[in-house]
Amino acid sequence: NAGVTQTPKFQVLKTGQSMTLQCAQDMNHNSMYWYRQDPGMGLRLIYYSASEGTTDKGEVPNGYNVSRLNKREFSLRLESAAPSQTSVYFCASSEAAGIVMKTQYFGPGTRLLVL
Amino acid sequence: AQTVTQSQPEMSVQEAETVTLSCTYDTSESDYYLFWYKQPPSRQMILVIRQEAYKQQNATENRFSVNFQKAAKSFSLKISDSQLGDAAMYFCAYRTDLNRKLIWGLGTSLAVNP
C-alpha cells in the first residue's frame, strides 16, 4: 500500500514548454486534489475531482488542465509553462464526504522550476 | 467565506518542553472538521490530528492534543515532550461536508532546540 504517489519528484522546464504531473493512489479513494504551495501563500487548490469522471476548478486553475483518467489516477497538465508556475505541487486524495469525516492523504510533492 | 488564521509564523521550543500553536477560523457553518497537518523538510504533508466540531471532547493523539473552543472558533495544537523530529511546518485546516475542499492556514514553522 503505497498511498499517494507522484511523478516526477523534480522537474526543470523552459518557459513555454508543456508537461504532465502524474498522481496515483491505491486507497480506493473517490476524491483527488491538486495543490500548489508557494512561500507565504500556503496551500492553494488548483483543481479537484470529487469522483471519477468529474473535475472542478479550485482557487488557482488558470494555466492548468486536469484529467481524472480513472479512479486511481489524476494528472495535472501545464500546456505552456510560465515562471509564475514555479512551485511545489501536491496531489492528495480522500474518501467521499459523508457522515464520517474523511482526511486528505498527500503525496510527496513535485518541485517544478520554470526558467 | 471560511478563513483559517495562524497568527504565529514561527515558534520555537526546547526539547522535552511543551508548545502550543494557535489557529482561529471563521465560519457560519455548525458542522465542520478541523485538522492539523505537519510538513517536515521532506515536504510531505502528514496528518497530525483531527477534530469533529460536533464533539465536545478534545482530540488527542499521543503527545499531540488540541484545545477546541467552538464558540471562540479556536483550535490550538499542544505538543508535549517536544522532540527534535517535531520540527516542521504545521498547518491548520478546515472543511465542511458541503464540499470536499480544505481551507488552509498559512502555517507555523516550529523549531525544536536541543
HADDOCK unambig.tbl for C-alpha pairs under 7 A between the chains (distance, minus, plus):
assign (segid A and resid 40 and name CA) (segid B and resid 106 and name CA) 6.75 0.50 0.50
assign (segid A and resid 41 and name CA) (segid B and resid 106 and name CA) 6.39 0.50 0.50
assign (segid A and resid 42 and name CA) (segid B and resid 105 and name CA) 6.69 0.50 0.50
assign (segid A and resid 42 and name CA) (segid B and resid 106 and name CA) 4.51 0.50 0.50
assign (segid A and resid 42 and name CA) (segid B and resid 107 and name CA) 6.85 0.50 0.50
assign (segid A and resid 43 and name CA) (segid B and resid 104 and name CA) 6.43 0.50 0.50
assign (segid A and resid 97 and name CA) (segid B and resid 97 and name CA) 5.77 0.50 0.50
assign (segid A and resid 97 and name CA) (segid B and resid 100 and name CA) 6.31 0.50 0.50
assign (segid A and resid 98 and name CA) (segid B and resid 97 and name CA) 6.62 0.50 0.50
assign (segid A and resid 106 and name CA) (segid B and resid 44 and name CA) 6.75 0.50 0.50
assign (segid A and resid 106 and name CA) (segid B and resid 45 and name CA) 5.68 0.50 0.50
assign (segid A and resid 107 and name CA) (segid B and resid 44 and name CA) 6.43 0.50 0.50
assign (segid A and resid 108 and name CA) (segid B and resid 43 and name CA) 6.50 0.50 0.50
assign (segid A and resid 108 and name CA) (segid B and resid 44 and name CA) 4.56 0.50 0.50
assign (segid A and resid 109 and name CA) (segid B and resid 43 and name CA) 6.82 0.50 0.50
assign (segid A and resid 109 and name CA) (segid B and resid 44 and name CA) 6.50 0.50 0.50
